[in-house]
Amino acid sequence: MLEEFGTRHIKTAGTEIFLRHAGHGPAVLLLHGYPQTHVEWRHVAPALAKQYTVVCPDLRGYGASGHAHADPTHTAYSKRAMGNDLVEVMESLGFARFAVVGHDRGGRVAYRLALDYQARVAALCVLDIVPNMARALGGFHWGLLAQPEPLPEKLIGSDPDFFMEWILRAWAAPGFVFDSEALTAYREAFRDRNVIHATCEDYRAGATIDYAHDLEDQKHGRKILCPVLALWGERDAAGKPTDFLQIWRQWADDVIGAGIKCGHFLAEEAPEELLGHLKPFLERTLAQKASTPTGNMSPPRLRG
């Protein structure tokens, strides 16, 4: 999968990020969700690489990327810390400005990037998430994964294949089956106890420090300045809001979007439909080269 893509390990201030990359032109950063890895983009990345430089990393703590030392405030797995990793990665690849496409946890990293680095993110596409942490916390998996260590780690670690595959089946549209190669890759990554712990820390951060960062932005009226494309799976019923675009328009002024007839895993269940929305959006928003920086490029101060 993605064998035609090159591989890199890039050290950042907080960890080391593994990625695959291919193509030429403006940069598009693809960020996977839980409980997956960069393999999520196997049906989408090659099509985009015909027109763009496509970068598919494993998020901090996931897949083949490094792990960070957890702390009581969960700062090490905040979306701000994960976003800082990716700014360093893109700089090392020669891109100060780029588009970001994020699904699930990657979508939360993506919109935090767009808020914290407004001059760097040229366009934002979010898949099947909204920036409404209070609503998200009502989901079963949030309630489990955000529990204090070591409860979720021990429960998941007793049979990681079962838990990971249960999540995939529960969130996909009825009848959808993940291909065997992808399942093998996901199993191998998720069996690592360090990954299980890191991904729980990701959710603990979501319930605490990430929520605080979102509230801070709302308090100060900070918005996403780049164009936003919000897409969602219409057949993923669990905890799904019916007002995706209305919610996103509270966070950005330039928002378009649509539902796709699939479950939660848009890039794997409906890649052609996803590309049908994503390609024209990128062509419009990246008409001026995404590699051309404008404005303030400095990172925000990490706050507890």
N, C-alpha and C positions, 0 to 999 in steps of 0.2 A: 504494500500500500504506500502510495506516494514515493515509490522507489526512484522516480525520475527527479525528485526534489533533492537538493543538497542538504546536508546536516551540519549543524553548528552547536557548540556548547559555548555560551557567552557568560562570563562572570559579571555579576552586578554587585552593587554595594552590599546587598543583603543575601545573595545566594548565587546559584548558577542556573541558567535557563537553557534547556535543550529546545531546538527548533528545527524545522524543515523550511526550505525556501526555494523559490524558482521564479523565473520570468524576468521581465524588464518593464521599465516605465514607472509611473507613480506607485507608491507602496500601499498595500492593503494588508492589514494585520488581522488575522482570524483567531478568535479566542474561544476555546471549547468550554463545555459545561461539565456538570457533575453527573455521573461518576466517570467521565470519559477522559480522553487525551486528545492531542492534535489529530489523531486518526479520525475523529468525527468529520473532518473536512475532506475526506478522501474522494468524495464525489463532486465537490464544489471547487476545491483549490486548483485542480488542473485546468478547468475551464477559465478561471480568472487569470491564471498565469499566462494565458495567451495574449493578454493585454496589460497586465500589471505585474509588479514585483510582489509576490505573495509570500507572506511570512506566517508560519503556523507553529507557535510555541506550545509547549506544555506549561501551564501556569505553575507558579511557585507551589511546591508541595505535591504536584500531580505528575504522573508519568515518569519520564526520565529526568525531569528538572530537580534541582536541589531543594532541600528543606531548610526552613529557618527555625531558629530556637524559639519555641513558644514562650510567651510571657503572660502574666496575669491580666493585662489589659487587652490581649489578643492583637496588639498592634502589628506584630510580625506577619499576620495573615489578613490584615485589613486590605480592602480593595485599593486603598491609597498606596500601600507598600507594594502590592502586586502591580499596580500601574507604574510606579517608579521603576520597577524591574524592566518593564516593557519599553519605557522611554529610553533607558540605557541601552537596551537591545537594539532598538531602531536607530539610535545614534551610532552605535558601533557598526551597523550595516550601511550607514551613510544617509539616513533619512531623518530630517528634523521635523517633517510634516507628513502626515499619512492619514489614510482612512482606517476605521476600526469597525469590524463586524464581530459581535459578541453574542454567544448563546448562553442562557442560564447563568451560571456563575461568571462565565466570561462576559456576559452582557452587563453584569454588575461592575466588573472591572472596567469594561468599556465606557460606561457612562460616567464612572468616577474619573477616568482619564480625560473625558471630554469636559468635565467640570474643572479639574485641577490644571489641565494643560490646554486651555482654550485655543491658544495659538498653534498648537501642534496638531490637533485633531481636525482634519479637513472635512470629514464626513463620518457619521455614526449610524450603524445599523444594529438594532437590538432585536434578538429573537426570543420570543415567548417569556419576557419578563417585563415588569413595570417597577419604577422606583417608589414602591410603597411598602416599606418594611413591616409596618403594622399588619398589613394584609398577609404578607408572606409568612409571618411568624405563626399564622394559624394552620399552616400545612403540617401534616404528620411528620415528614422528614425533618423539618426545621425543629420541631419539638424534641425529636430524638437527638439529632446531630449536635444541637447547640447545648445539650446537657453537659454539666461539668465532667471533666476527665476523672476516672477512666470508664464511666458507664457505657457510652456509645462505642468506644474503642473495643471493649471486651465483647459486647454483644455482636458487633459487626465482625470482629476478628475471629469469632468462633466458626464462622462459615462465610467468608467474604464473597465467594462466588455466588452463593445463594442470594445474599443481600443485594449485590450489584445487579444480578440478572433480574431479581424481583423488581427493582427500581426501573430497569429498562422496559420490562413488560408492562408495568403499571402505568408508565407515563407515555408509552407509544400508543398509536391508534390500535384498536382491536384487530388482531390478525397479522400485524406487521412483525416480521422476523428479521433480526439483525444478522448480517452475513457472518459466517463462521470465522473468517480472518479477523474481523473487527472484534468479535467476542473474545477471541483468543488474546488479542492485544489488550483489551480492557481487563480481562481476568489477570493476566500477568502483571499489569501495573497495579491493580487494586489489591492484590494479595500481599503487597509490601506493607508491613505494619506502620512504617513511617508515613506512607501515603494515607493510610486510614486515619492516623492521628492528625496529619496535616489537613486533610479534608474536613475533619471535625472542627479543627481550629478555624478553618475558613467559615464555617457556619456559626461558630461562636462569635467570630468577629462580626458577621452579618447581623447578629442579634444585639450587638453592643456598640463597638466603636464605629462600624459602618453606619449604623443608624444615627449615631451622634453626628457624624460628618454630614449626613443628609439633612438632619435638622438644622445644623449650622448654616448650610447653604440656603435652606428655605428662610431662615431668620434674616439673612442678609440679602435675600432676593437674587442670589446668584443663579444664573441659568446657563444651559448649554447653548453656545453661540453658533455651532455648525448645523447644517441640515441633518435631520434625523429621519430614518426609515425604521418604523416599528412593524414587525411581522409576528404573527402568532399562529399556533396550531388550533384549528377550530374543533378538533375531535379530542383534545386533551381537556377533559371536563373538571379534573380535580383542582379545586381552588381557583378556577380561571375567572378573572374579572371580565366583565362584558364591556368595559369602557376603556380599553387600551389607549386609544388615541386621545381621549379626554384627559387621562392621567398624564400621558407624555407631554401634552400641550401645557401642562402646569410647569414643566421643566424646560421647555424649549419653544421658540416661536415658529420655527420652520419644521413642521412634522407632517409626514405622510405615512400611510401604512395600510395593511390589509390582513385579513385572515387567510390561511392556507388550509386546505382540506387534508389535514394530517394530525398526528399527535404532537407531543412536546419536541420531538427530535427532527426539526424541519430539515436540517442539512442531510440527514440520512433517510428520512421517510419520503421527502418530496424535494430532492435536489434541483430538478428541472424547474419546478414552480418557484422555488426560492431564487434561482438564478434569473428567472423571468422578471422578478421584481428588483433584484439586486443589481443586475448589469446596467439597466437604464439609469438607476439612481447614481451609481458610481460614474457613469459616463457624464452625467449632468454635473455632479458635484466636483469631479476631478478634471473638468475641462481645462482648468488651470492646474499646472503640475503640482501634485500634492507634496513634492519634495521641496517646494519653495517656502521657506519659513517667513512668518510675519509676526510681529508683536513680541511680547515677553515670553521667552522660552524657559524661564527658571522654574524649578519645581516648587510646590508648596512646602511649607515646613511640616514635618511629621508631628502631629499632635496626638496626645493620648485621648 
